[in-house]
Amino acid sequence: MTARLLEGKVFAAKIKEEAKREAEEFAEAYGRMPGLAVIIVGEDPASQVYVRNKEKACEELGFISKQIQLPETATKEELLARIDALNRDEEISGILCQLPLPEAIAPYESEILERIDPLKDVDGFHPVNVGLLVMGKKALSPCTPAGCMKMLELSGIPVDGKRVAVIGRSNIVGKPMFHLLLAGHATVTLCHSHTENLKEICREADILVAAVGKPHFVTADMVKPGATVIDVGINRIAPKKLVGDVDFESVKEVAGAITPVPGGVGLLTIATLMMNTVEAARLQQEKQGETRI
Ligand code: NAP
């Protein structure tokens, strides 16, 4: 059996199309396109590439886009002042502070991220959004797991009532993935490095999500025949070779559907960020409406 390939570029294009259409509807109603601001501190080359890609996505969709480049030596206070200004900026619907932060201010990461207005927190990392997600309420959710949910929806793979195993419990991927799946009425098991009988749990899953950060961690004997396998992992095993957490070659013979790495989930993150930016713009308008009443 060879699994159906869930290609990131196909779903990313659909998500961007939807974001563009919704942004245009927003602009028709409120007279401006949603706006995304990205703050980058220092010169980390990988971060520079990510920020450029976000800027390109804004251009492609016609969003307002602002890049704030601060020097490596920027202080916490300088960064907080920039965030405060963006929180007040009506043109800006979403604010994203590119991680990792330089070593000198990295210890203040939580304080810095929590300074972003929860209604503009398009990364979904603010405790208010985390809390809303846990309570099953409308929230801005982290882009990678939200992108996985959107991909499942667009590919017609049902979640409701299904058994799902998520391997990895990070705040960025595993935990929000768990809550999004739960909100979609799946029965979810969240696995981590202390989980006993991992293989048996995985083999019962209709959908298996791997967010471990270990190359080829998920092997064919861990997968239920016909299951959907979503590989969130990105592992560099040689200067020009990226692999996921799933042993793709063997697992694709057992799974019903599978995401490749590269070319899978990684491509969904920016598209989902655009979707979150439109959602943030709408939430701010709703809030303004409420305060006027
Ligand atoms: P992380 O913070 O390092 O978390 C890894 C998780 O895997 C932890 O919860 C850990 O358990 C668990 N784990 C480690 N060894 C295990 C084992 N032997 N059995 C079961 N669970 C085990 O990583 P992350 O930030 O969630 O990222 C995971 C992967 O996704 C990485 O490869 C990362 O590069 C990738 N990623 C991709 C995207 C994207 O856009 N596609 C976005 C974010 C991350 P404990 O909690 O017990 O330590």
py3Dmol code that shows the C-alpha trace and the ligand (Angstrom):
import py3Dmol

protein = """\
ATOM      1  CA  MET A   1       0.000   0.000   0.000  1.00  0.00           C
ATOM      2  CA  THR A   2       1.252   3.479  -0.788  1.00  0.00           C
ATOM      3  CA  ALA A   3      -0.187   6.359   1.201  1.00  0.00           C
ATOM      4  CA  ARG A   4      -1.859   9.426  -0.243  1.00  0.00           C
ATOM      5  CA  LEU A   5       0.700  12.220  -0.154  1.00  0.00           C
ATOM      6  CA  LEU A   6      -0.469  15.333   1.699  1.00  0.00           C
ATOM      7  CA  GLU A   7       1.633  17.988   0.002  1.00  0.00           C
ATOM      8  CA  GLY A   8       2.115  21.200   1.947  1.00  0.00           C
ATOM      9  CA  LYS A   9       2.201  23.440  -1.113  1.00  0.00           C
ATOM     10  CA  VAL A  10      -1.301  22.381  -2.185  1.00  0.00           C
ATOM     11  CA  PHE A  11      -2.826  23.180   1.214  1.00  0.00           C
ATOM     12  CA  ALA A  12      -0.713  26.306   1.754  1.00  0.00           C
ATOM     13  CA  ALA A  13      -2.032  27.706  -1.533  1.00  0.00           C
ATOM     14  CA  LYS A  14      -5.635  26.961  -0.490  1.00  0.00           C
ATOM     15  CA  ILE A  15      -5.157  28.505   2.959  1.00  0.00           C
ATOM     16  CA  LYS A  16      -3.594  31.642   1.446  1.00  0.00           C
ATOM     17  CA  GLU A  17      -6.417  31.895  -1.080  1.00  0.00           C
ATOM     18  CA  GLU A  18      -8.938  31.737   1.761  1.00  0.00           C
ATOM     19  CA  ALA A  19      -6.963  34.289   3.817  1.00  0.00           C
ATOM     20  CA  LYS A  20      -6.847  36.661   0.831  1.00  0.00           C
ATOM     21  CA  ARG A  21     -10.568  36.346   0.215  1.00  0.00           C
ATOM     22  CA  GLU A  22     -11.377  36.941   3.886  1.00  0.00           C
ATOM     23  CA  ALA A  23      -8.928  39.880   4.066  1.00  0.00           C
ATOM     24  CA  GLU A  24     -10.627  41.481   1.076  1.00  0.00           C
ATOM     25  CA  GLU A  25     -14.015  41.046   2.743  1.00  0.00           C
ATOM     26  CA  PHE A  26     -12.560  42.672   5.851  1.00  0.00           C
ATOM     27  CA  ALA A  27     -11.169  45.551   3.766  1.00  0.00           C
ATOM     28  CA  GLU A  28     -14.555  46.057   2.139  1.00  0.00           C
ATOM     29  CA  ALA A  29     -16.184  46.329   5.544  1.00  0.00           C
ATOM     30  CA  TYR A  30     -13.543  48.405   7.347  1.00  0.00           C
ATOM     31  CA  GLY A  31     -11.622  50.232   4.624  1.00  0.00           C
ATOM     32  CA  ARG A  32      -8.190  48.657   5.158  1.00  0.00           C
ATOM     33  CA  MET A  33      -6.420  45.351   4.676  1.00  0.00           C
ATOM     34  CA  PRO A  34      -5.164  43.476   7.770  1.00  0.00           C
ATOM     35  CA  GLY A  35      -1.600  44.336   8.754  1.00  0.00           C
ATOM     36  CA  LEU A  36       1.210  42.167  10.105  1.00  0.00           C
ATOM     37  CA  ALA A  37       4.226  43.499  11.992  1.00  0.00           C
ATOM     38  CA  VAL A  38       7.288  41.321  12.499  1.00  0.00           C
ATOM     39  CA  ILE A  39       9.966  42.332  14.968  1.00  0.00           C
ATOM     40  CA  ILE A  40      13.391  40.812  14.550  1.00  0.00           C
ATOM     41  CA  VAL A  41      16.245  41.375  16.963  1.00  0.00           C
ATOM     42  CA  GLY A  42      19.777  40.639  15.749  1.00  0.00           C
ATOM     43  CA  GLU A  43      21.070  39.041  12.571  1.00  0.00           C
ATOM     44  CA  ASP A  44      20.329  35.317  12.974  1.00  0.00           C
ATOM     45  CA  PRO A  45      20.427  34.127   9.313  1.00  0.00           C
ATOM     46  CA  ALA A  46      17.601  31.570   9.626  1.00  0.00           C
ATOM     47  CA  SER A  47      15.369  34.181  11.292  1.00  0.00           C
ATOM     48  CA  GLN A  48      16.161  36.678   8.509  1.00  0.00           C
ATOM     49  CA  VAL A  49      14.946  34.113   5.948  1.00  0.00           C
ATOM     50  CA  TYR A  50      11.724  33.425   7.893  1.00  0.00           C
ATOM     51  CA  VAL A  51      11.019  37.136   8.238  1.00  0.00           C
ATOM     52  CA  ARG A  52      11.590  37.704   4.503  1.00  0.00           C
ATOM     53  CA  ASN A  53       9.175  34.859   3.711  1.00  0.00           C
ATOM     54  CA  LYS A  54       6.538  36.425   5.961  1.00  0.00           C
ATOM     55  CA  GLU A  55       7.026  39.768   4.225  1.00  0.00           C
ATOM     56  CA  LYS A  56       6.645  38.059   0.820  1.00  0.00           C
ATOM     57  CA  ALA A  57       3.411  36.373   1.939  1.00  0.00           C
ATOM     58  CA  CYS A  58       2.042  39.779   3.020  1.00  0.00           C
ATOM     59  CA  GLU A  59       2.930  41.254  -0.390  1.00  0.00           C
ATOM     60  CA  GLU A  60       1.346  38.314  -2.198  1.00  0.00           C
ATOM     61  CA  LEU A  61      -1.927  38.682  -0.294  1.00  0.00           C
ATOM     62  CA  GLY A  62      -1.974  42.493  -0.263  1.00  0.00           C
ATOM     63  CA  PHE A  63      -1.651  42.777   3.532  1.00  0.00           C
ATOM     64  CA  ILE A  64      -0.089  45.804   5.195  1.00  0.00           C
ATOM     65  CA  SER A  65       3.367  44.706   6.332  1.00  0.00           C
ATOM     66  CA  LYS A  66       5.869  46.225   8.759  1.00  0.00           C
ATOM     67  CA  GLN A  67       9.361  44.909   9.546  1.00  0.00           C
ATOM     68  CA  ILE A  68      11.089  46.187  12.637  1.00  0.00           C
ATOM     69  CA  GLN A  69      14.753  45.305  12.689  1.00  0.00           C
ATOM     70  CA  LEU A  70      16.471  45.936  16.016  1.00  0.00           C
ATOM     71  CA  PRO A  71      20.200  45.504  16.601  1.00  0.00           C
ATOM     72  CA  GLU A  72      21.618  42.505  18.477  1.00  0.00           C
ATOM     73  CA  THR A  73      22.366  44.928  21.342  1.00  0.00           C
ATOM     74  CA  ALA A  74      18.725  46.079  21.753  1.00  0.00           C
ATOM     75  CA  THR A  75      17.593  46.095  25.370  1.00  0.00           C
ATOM     76  CA  LYS A  76      14.447  44.524  26.756  1.00  0.00           C
ATOM     77  CA  GLU A  77      13.044  48.037  27.358  1.00  0.00           C
ATOM     78  CA  GLU A  78      13.626  49.045  23.725  1.00  0.00           C
ATOM     79  CA  LEU A  79      11.860  45.933  22.507  1.00  0.00           C
ATOM     80  CA  LEU A  80       8.938  46.407  24.908  1.00  0.00           C
ATOM     81  CA  ALA A  81       8.559  50.032  23.747  1.00  0.00           C
ATOM     82  CA  ARG A  82       8.306  48.826  20.124  1.00  0.00           C
ATOM     83  CA  ILE A  83       5.677  46.273  21.092  1.00  0.00           C
ATOM     84  CA  ASP A  84       3.691  48.942  22.982  1.00  0.00           C
ATOM     85  CA  ALA A  85       3.750  51.173  19.876  1.00  0.00           C
ATOM     86  CA  LEU A  86       2.542  48.320  17.660  1.00  0.00           C
ATOM     87  CA  ASN A  87      -0.183  47.438  20.175  1.00  0.00           C
ATOM     88  CA  ARG A  88      -1.498  51.006  19.693  1.00  0.00           C
ATOM     89  CA  ASP A  89      -1.038  51.065  15.890  1.00  0.00           C
ATOM     90  CA  GLU A  90      -4.483  50.676  14.290  1.00  0.00           C
ATOM     91  CA  GLU A  91      -2.985  49.592  10.948  1.00  0.00           C
ATOM     92  CA  ILE A  92      -1.419  46.562  12.611  1.00  0.00           C
ATOM     93  CA  SER A  93      -3.673  43.580  13.262  1.00  0.00           C
ATOM     94  CA  GLY A  94      -0.983  41.039  14.147  1.00  0.00           C
ATOM     95  CA  ILE A  95       2.377  41.263  15.910  1.00  0.00           C
ATOM     96  CA  LEU A  96       5.017  38.579  15.818  1.00  0.00           C
ATOM     97  CA  CYS A  97       8.334  38.681  17.608  1.00  0.00           C
ATOM     98  CA  GLN A  98      10.748  36.379  15.787  1.00  0.00           C
ATOM     99  CA  LEU A  99      12.427  33.790  18.015  1.00  0.00           C
ATOM    100  CA  PRO A 100      15.051  32.981  19.124  1.00  0.00           C
ATOM    101  CA  LEU A 101      15.916  36.266  20.825  1.00  0.00           C
ATOM    102  CA  PRO A 102      19.603  37.189  21.292  1.00  0.00           C
ATOM    103  CA  GLU A 103      21.204  35.679  24.374  1.00  0.00           C
ATOM    104  CA  ALA A 104      21.168  38.894  26.423  1.00  0.00           C
ATOM    105  CA  ILE A 105      17.369  39.266  26.328  1.00  0.00           C
ATOM    106  CA  ALA A 106      16.384  35.603  25.849  1.00  0.00           C
ATOM    107  CA  PRO A 107      15.727  35.183  29.616  1.00  0.00           C
ATOM    108  CA  TYR A 108      12.898  37.757  29.265  1.00  0.00           C
ATOM    109  CA  GLU A 109      11.195  35.902  26.410  1.00  0.00           C
ATOM    110  CA  SER A 110       7.950  35.260  28.340  1.00  0.00           C
ATOM    111  CA  GLU A 111       7.695  38.860  29.548  1.00  0.00           C
ATOM    112  CA  ILE A 112       8.316  40.109  26.003  1.00  0.00           C
ATOM    113  CA  LEU A 113       5.764  37.802  24.353  1.00  0.00           C
ATOM    114  CA  GLU A 114       3.198  38.574  27.047  1.00  0.00           C
ATOM    115  CA  ARG A 115       3.488  42.296  26.268  1.00  0.00           C
ATOM    116  CA  ILE A 116       1.827  41.686  22.889  1.00  0.00           C
ATOM    117  CA  ASP A 117      -1.892  42.517  23.007  1.00  0.00           C
ATOM    118  CA  PRO A 118      -3.627  39.086  23.102  1.00  0.00           C
ATOM    119  CA  LEU A 119      -5.909  40.281  20.280  1.00  0.00           C
ATOM    120  CA  LYS A 120      -2.799  40.868  18.109  1.00  0.00           C
ATOM    121  CA  ASP A 121      -0.962  37.721  19.220  1.00  0.00           C
ATOM    122  CA  VAL A 122      -0.940  35.921  15.848  1.00  0.00           C
ATOM    123  CA  ASP A 123       1.540  33.326  17.145  1.00  0.00           C
ATOM    124  CA  GLY A 124      -1.013  32.262  19.784  1.00  0.00           C
ATOM    125  CA  PHE A 125       1.646  32.125  22.519  1.00  0.00           C
ATOM    126  CA  HIS A 126       0.070  34.634  24.957  1.00  0.00           C
ATOM    127  CA  PRO A 127      -1.287  32.989  28.144  1.00  0.00           C
ATOM    128  CA  VAL A 128      -4.702  34.545  27.440  1.00  0.00           C
ATOM    129  CA  ASN A 129      -4.895  32.757  24.090  1.00  0.00           C
ATOM    130  CA  VAL A 130      -3.507  29.551  25.589  1.00  0.00           C
ATOM    131  CA  GLY A 131      -6.210  29.724  28.275  1.00  0.00           C
ATOM    132  CA  LEU A 132      -8.972  30.359  25.736  1.00  0.00           C
ATOM    133  CA  LEU A 133      -7.760  27.413  23.662  1.00  0.00           C
ATOM    134  CA  VAL A 134      -7.768  25.117  26.701  1.00  0.00           C
ATOM    135  CA  MET A 135     -11.308  26.260  27.527  1.00  0.00           C
ATOM    136  CA  GLY A 136     -12.399  25.475  23.961  1.00  0.00           C
ATOM    137  CA  LYS A 137     -13.187  29.145  23.240  1.00  0.00           C
ATOM    138  CA  LYS A 138     -12.364  31.291  20.206  1.00  0.00           C
ATOM    139  CA  ALA A 139      -8.618  32.004  20.345  1.00  0.00           C
ATOM    140  CA  LEU A 140      -5.643  32.804  18.160  1.00  0.00           C
ATOM    141  CA  SER A 141      -3.891  29.412  18.007  1.00  0.00           C
ATOM    142  CA  PRO A 142      -0.236  28.608  17.246  1.00  0.00           C
ATOM    143  CA  CYS A 143       0.268  28.481  13.479  1.00  0.00           C
ATOM    144  CA  THR A 144       1.831  25.029  13.034  1.00  0.00           C
ATOM    145  CA  PRO A 145      -0.852  22.973  14.825  1.00  0.00           C
ATOM    146  CA  ALA A 146      -3.605  25.227  13.443  1.00  0.00           C
ATOM    147  CA  GLY A 147      -2.168  24.584   9.957  1.00  0.00           C
ATOM    148  CA  CYS A 148      -2.296  20.819  10.570  1.00  0.00           C
ATOM    149  CA  MET A 149      -5.971  21.080  11.543  1.00  0.00           C
ATOM    150  CA  LYS A 150      -6.729  23.116   8.436  1.00  0.00           C
ATOM    151  CA  MET A 151      -4.902  20.570   6.277  1.00  0.00           C
ATOM    152  CA  LEU A 152      -7.000  17.724   7.743  1.00  0.00           C
ATOM    153  CA  GLU A 153     -10.167  19.709   7.071  1.00  0.00           C
ATOM    154  CA  LEU A 154      -9.175  20.561   3.493  1.00  0.00           C
ATOM    155  CA  SER A 155      -8.160  16.991   2.727  1.00  0.00           C
ATOM    156  CA  GLY A 156     -11.489  15.632   3.956  1.00  0.00           C
ATOM    157  CA  ILE A 157      -9.905  13.537   6.720  1.00  0.00           C
ATOM    158  CA  PRO A 158     -12.397  13.498   9.596  1.00  0.00           C
ATOM    159  CA  VAL A 159     -11.263  14.174  13.162  1.00  0.00           C
ATOM    160  CA  ASP A 160     -14.606  13.939  14.968  1.00  0.00           C
ATOM    161  CA  GLY A 161     -14.786  10.709  16.974  1.00  0.00           C
ATOM    162  CA  LYS A 162     -11.377   9.499  15.791  1.00  0.00           C
ATOM    163  CA  ARG A 163      -8.518   8.265  17.956  1.00  0.00           C
ATOM    164  CA  VAL A 164      -5.465  10.464  17.666  1.00  0.00           C
ATOM    165  CA  ALA A 165      -2.001  10.119  19.163  1.00  0.00           C
ATOM    166  CA  VAL A 166       0.231  13.188  19.360  1.00  0.00           C
ATOM    167  CA  ILE A 167       3.888  12.553  20.188  1.00  0.00           C
ATOM    168  CA  GLY A 168       5.434  15.642  21.812  1.00  0.00           C
ATOM    169  CA  ARG A 169       4.030  18.014  24.444  1.00  0.00           C
ATOM    170  CA  SER A 170       5.744  21.323  23.671  1.00  0.00           C
ATOM    171  CA  ASN A 171       3.858  24.582  24.149  1.00  0.00           C
ATOM    172  CA  ILE A 172       4.372  25.436  20.462  1.00  0.00           C
ATOM    173  CA  VAL A 173       3.219  22.204  18.840  1.00  0.00           C
ATOM    174  CA  GLY A 174       2.152  19.213  20.965  1.00  0.00           C
ATOM    175  CA  LYS A 175      -0.078  20.836  23.594  1.00  0.00           C
ATOM    176  CA  PRO A 176      -1.972  23.195  21.251  1.00  0.00           C
ATOM    177  CA  MET A 177      -2.354  20.299  18.772  1.00  0.00           C
ATOM    178  CA  PHE A 178      -3.937  18.258  21.575  1.00  0.00           C
ATOM    179  CA  HIS A 179      -6.437  21.019  22.399  1.00  0.00           C
ATOM    180  CA  LEU A 180      -7.317  21.772  18.770  1.00  0.00           C
ATOM    181  CA  LEU A 181      -7.988  18.072  18.139  1.00  0.00           C
ATOM    182  CA  LEU A 182     -10.061  17.872  21.308  1.00  0.00           C
ATOM    183  CA  ALA A 183     -12.082  20.883  20.152  1.00  0.00           C
ATOM    184  CA  GLY A 184     -12.613  18.931  16.914  1.00  0.00           C
ATOM    185  CA  HIS A 185     -14.100  16.080  19.044  1.00  0.00           C
ATOM    186  CA  ALA A 186     -11.236  13.618  18.599  1.00  0.00           C
ATOM    187  CA  THR A 187     -10.182  11.275  21.399  1.00  0.00           C
ATOM    188  CA  VAL A 188      -6.587  12.329  21.892  1.00  0.00           C
ATOM    189  CA  THR A 189      -3.621  10.766  23.671  1.00  0.00           C
ATOM    190  CA  LEU A 190      -0.732  13.156  24.257  1.00  0.00           C
ATOM    191  CA  CYS A 191       2.547  11.230  24.436  1.00  0.00           C
ATOM    192  CA  HIS A 192       5.978  12.338  25.624  1.00  0.00           C
ATOM    193  CA  SER A 193       9.325  10.968  26.714  1.00  0.00           C
ATOM    194  CA  HIS A 194       7.834   9.283  29.811  1.00  0.00           C
ATOM    195  CA  THR A 195       4.985   7.575  27.955  1.00  0.00           C
ATOM    196  CA  GLU A 196       4.866   3.826  28.443  1.00  0.00           C
ATOM    197  CA  ASN A 197       3.763   1.533  25.610  1.00  0.00           C
ATOM    198  CA  LEU A 198       4.176   4.305  23.033  1.00  0.00           C
ATOM    199  CA  LYS A 199       4.138   1.877  20.132  1.00  0.00           C
ATOM    200  CA  GLU A 200       0.809   0.332  21.219  1.00  0.00           C
ATOM    201  CA  ILE A 201      -0.795   3.767  21.724  1.00  0.00           C
ATOM    202  CA  CYS A 202       0.360   4.905  18.286  1.00  0.00           C
ATOM    203  CA  ARG A 203      -0.849   1.724  16.625  1.00  0.00           C
ATOM    204  CA  GLU A 204      -4.387   2.423  17.853  1.00  0.00           C
ATOM    205  CA  ALA A 205      -4.465   5.892  16.328  1.00  0.00           C
ATOM    206  CA  ASP A 206      -6.464   6.796  13.228  1.00  0.00           C
ATOM    207  CA  ILE A 207      -4.337   9.934  13.066  1.00  0.00           C
ATOM    208  CA  LEU A 208      -0.762  10.076  14.336  1.00  0.00           C
ATOM    209  CA  VAL A 209       1.003  13.412  14.796  1.00  0.00           C
ATOM    210  CA  ALA A 210       4.773  13.362  15.361  1.00  0.00           C
ATOM    211  CA  ALA A 211       6.369  16.463  16.930  1.00  0.00           C
ATOM    212  CA  VAL A 212       9.409  14.952  18.615  1.00  0.00           C
ATOM    213  CA  GLY A 213      12.455  16.449  16.920  1.00  0.00           C
ATOM    214  CA  LYS A 214      14.117  13.060  16.340  1.00  0.00           C
ATOM    215  CA  PRO A 215      14.850  11.817  12.819  1.00  0.00           C
ATOM    216  CA  HIS A 216      12.977   8.669  11.716  1.00  0.00           C
ATOM    217  CA  PHE A 217      11.487   8.242  15.204  1.00  0.00           C
ATOM    218  CA  VAL A 218       8.153   6.870  13.960  1.00  0.00           C
ATOM    219  CA  THR A 219       8.616   3.522  12.251  1.00  0.00           C
ATOM    220  CA  ALA A 220       6.152   1.436  10.232  1.00  0.00           C
ATOM    221  CA  ASP A 221       5.438  -0.919  13.146  1.00  0.00           C
ATOM    222  CA  MET A 222       4.052   2.064  15.141  1.00  0.00           C
ATOM    223  CA  VAL A 223       1.404   2.893  12.530  1.00  0.00           C
ATOM    224  CA  LYS A 224      -2.090   1.443  12.170  1.00  0.00           C
ATOM    225  CA  PRO A 225      -2.683   0.382   8.568  1.00  0.00           C
ATOM    226  CA  GLY A 226      -4.537   3.156   6.752  1.00  0.00           C
ATOM    227  CA  ALA A 227      -3.860   5.812   9.417  1.00  0.00           C
ATOM    228  CA  THR A 228      -3.081   9.439   8.599  1.00  0.00           C
ATOM    229  CA  VAL A 229       0.472  10.373   9.631  1.00  0.00           C
ATOM    230  CA  ILE A 230       1.359  14.030  10.124  1.00  0.00           C
ATOM    231  CA  ASP A 231       5.061  14.687  10.458  1.00  0.00           C
ATOM    232  CA  VAL A 232       5.786  18.029  12.135  1.00  0.00           C
ATOM    233  CA  GLY A 233       9.466  17.284  12.760  1.00  0.00           C
ATOM    234  CA  ILE A 234      12.218  19.151  10.956  1.00  0.00           C
ATOM    235  CA  ASN A 235      15.629  17.595  11.559  1.00  0.00           C
ATOM    236  CA  ARG A 236      18.812  18.536   9.719  1.00  0.00           C
ATOM    237  CA  ILE A 237      20.868  15.357   9.371  1.00  0.00           C
ATOM    238  CA  ALA A 238      23.418  16.771   6.897  1.00  0.00           C
ATOM    239  CA  PRO A 239      24.194  20.338   5.700  1.00  0.00           C
ATOM    240  CA  LYS A 240      21.648  20.042   2.882  1.00  0.00           C
ATOM    241  CA  LYS A 241      19.424  17.221   4.132  1.00  0.00           C
ATOM    242  CA  LEU A 242      16.255  17.729   6.163  1.00  0.00           C
ATOM    243  CA  VAL A 243      14.157  14.827   7.403  1.00  0.00           C
ATOM    244  CA  GLY A 244      11.080  14.572   9.588  1.00  0.00           C
ATOM    245  CA  ASP A 245      10.333  12.526  12.689  1.00  0.00           C
ATOM    246  CA  VAL A 246       8.767   9.789  10.562  1.00  0.00           C
ATOM    247  CA  ASP A 247      10.624   7.117   8.655  1.00  0.00           C
ATOM    248  CA  PHE A 248       8.829   8.171   5.485  1.00  0.00           C
ATOM    249  CA  GLU A 249       9.931   5.334   3.181  1.00  0.00           C
ATOM    250  CA  SER A 250       8.639   2.519   5.392  1.00  0.00           C
ATOM    251  CA  VAL A 251       5.643   4.352   6.898  1.00  0.00           C
ATOM    252  CA  LYS A 252       4.194   5.376   3.524  1.00  0.00           C
ATOM    253  CA  GLU A 253       3.668   1.681   2.782  1.00  0.00           C
ATOM    254  CA  VAL A 254       1.414   1.296   5.854  1.00  0.00           C
ATOM    255  CA  ALA A 255      -0.290   4.690   6.258  1.00  0.00           C
ATOM    256  CA  GLY A 256      -3.365   5.833   4.365  1.00  0.00           C
ATOM    257  CA  ALA A 257      -2.115   9.422   4.083  1.00  0.00           C
ATOM    258  CA  ILE A 258       1.190  11.032   5.015  1.00  0.00           C
ATOM    259  CA  THR A 259       2.927  14.420   4.966  1.00  0.00           C
ATOM    260  CA  PRO A 260       6.464  14.508   3.523  1.00  0.00           C
ATOM    261  CA  VAL A 261       9.439  16.403   4.969  1.00  0.00           C
ATOM    262  CA  PRO A 262      10.448  18.713   3.427  1.00  0.00           C
ATOM    263  CA  GLY A 263       7.364  19.853   1.545  1.00  0.00           C
ATOM    264  CA  GLY A 264       4.754  19.057   4.186  1.00  0.00           C
ATOM    265  CA  VAL A 265       3.611  20.788   7.364  1.00  0.00           C
ATOM    266  CA  GLY A 266       6.484  23.317   7.249  1.00  0.00           C
ATOM    267  CA  LEU A 267       4.847  25.052   4.287  1.00  0.00           C
ATOM    268  CA  LEU A 268       1.568  25.557   6.143  1.00  0.00           C
ATOM    269  CA  THR A 269       2.901  27.706   8.962  1.00  0.00           C
ATOM    270  CA  ILE A 270       3.178  31.032   7.105  1.00  0.00           C
ATOM    271  CA  ALA A 271      -0.127  30.484   5.298  1.00  0.00           C
ATOM    272  CA  THR A 272      -1.778  29.942   8.684  1.00  0.00           C
ATOM    273  CA  LEU A 273      -0.082  33.047  10.046  1.00  0.00           C
ATOM    274  CA  MET A 274      -1.865  35.024   7.315  1.00  0.00           C
ATOM    275  CA  MET A 275      -5.155  33.384   8.324  1.00  0.00           C
ATOM    276  CA  ASN A 276      -4.501  34.298  11.980  1.00  0.00           C
ATOM    277  CA  THR A 277      -3.775  37.902  10.968  1.00  0.00           C
ATOM    278  CA  VAL A 278      -7.203  38.203   9.321  1.00  0.00           C
ATOM    279  CA  GLU A 279      -8.807  36.552  12.359  1.00  0.00           C
ATOM    280  CA  ALA A 280      -6.973  38.993  14.671  1.00  0.00           C
ATOM    281  CA  ALA A 281      -8.206  41.945  12.593  1.00  0.00           C
ATOM    282  CA  ARG A 282     -11.778  40.670  12.905  1.00  0.00           C
ATOM    283  CA  LEU A 283     -11.480  40.041  16.657  1.00  0.00           C
ATOM    284  CA  GLN A 284     -10.228  43.616  17.203  1.00  0.00           C
ATOM    285  CA  GLN A 285     -13.190  44.992  15.261  1.00  0.00           C
ATOM    286  CA  GLU A 286     -15.582  42.831  17.301  1.00  0.00           C
ATOM    287  CA  LYS A 287     -13.990  44.094  20.505  1.00  0.00           C
ATOM    288  CA  GLN A 288     -14.282  47.730  19.367  1.00  0.00           C
ATOM    289  CA  GLY A 289     -17.944  47.124  18.572  1.00  0.00           C
ATOM    290  CA  GLU A 290     -18.482  45.731  22.087  1.00  0.00           C
ATOM    291  CA  THR A 291     -16.799  48.682  23.814  1.00  0.00           C
ATOM    292  CA  ARG A 292     -18.876  51.170  21.814  1.00  0.00           C
ATOM    293  CA  ILE A 293     -22.161  49.586  22.941  1.00  0.00           C
TER     294      ILE A 293
END
"""
ligand_1 = """\
48
NAP
P 10.456 20.117 21.702
O 10.043 21.321 22.456
O 11.863 19.660 21.742
O 9.510 18.911 22.180
C 9.764 17.595 21.793
C 8.763 16.702 22.466
O 9.060 15.366 22.101
C 8.804 16.760 24.002
O 7.517 16.875 24.530
C 9.435 15.438 24.388
O 8.957 14.889 25.599
C 9.021 14.538 23.241
N 9.921 13.416 23.129
C 11.276 13.428 23.045
N 11.759 12.182 23.009
C 10.692 11.349 23.057
C 10.534 9.942 23.072
N 11.592 9.125 23.028
N 9.289 9.448 23.136
C 8.196 10.243 23.190
N 8.292 11.595 23.191
C 9.525 12.132 23.126
O 10.098 20.253 20.156
P 8.975 21.130 19.370
O 9.311 22.563 19.454
O 7.617 20.664 19.752
O 9.278 20.632 17.891
C 9.158 19.291 17.509
C 9.664 19.138 16.093
O 8.825 19.913 15.239
C 11.080 19.660 15.849
O 11.703 18.840 14.889
C 10.862 21.059 15.301
O 11.924 21.484 14.465
C 9.603 20.855 14.502
N 8.782 22.053 14.309
C 8.299 22.258 13.065
C 7.504 23.348 12.819
C 6.943 23.533 11.430
O 6.616 24.620 11.016
N 6.793 22.479 10.675
C 7.205 24.248 13.830
C 7.681 23.997 15.106
C 8.473 22.881 15.341
P 9.225 15.563 27.054
O 8.282 16.726 27.124
O 8.918 14.492 28.007
O 10.672 15.994 27.042
"""
view = py3Dmol.view(width=600, height=400)
view.addModel(protein, "pdb")
view.setStyle({"model": 0}, {"cartoon": {"style": "trace"}})
view.addModel(ligand_1, "xyz")
view.setStyle({"model": 1}, {"stick": {}})
view.zoomTo()
view.show()
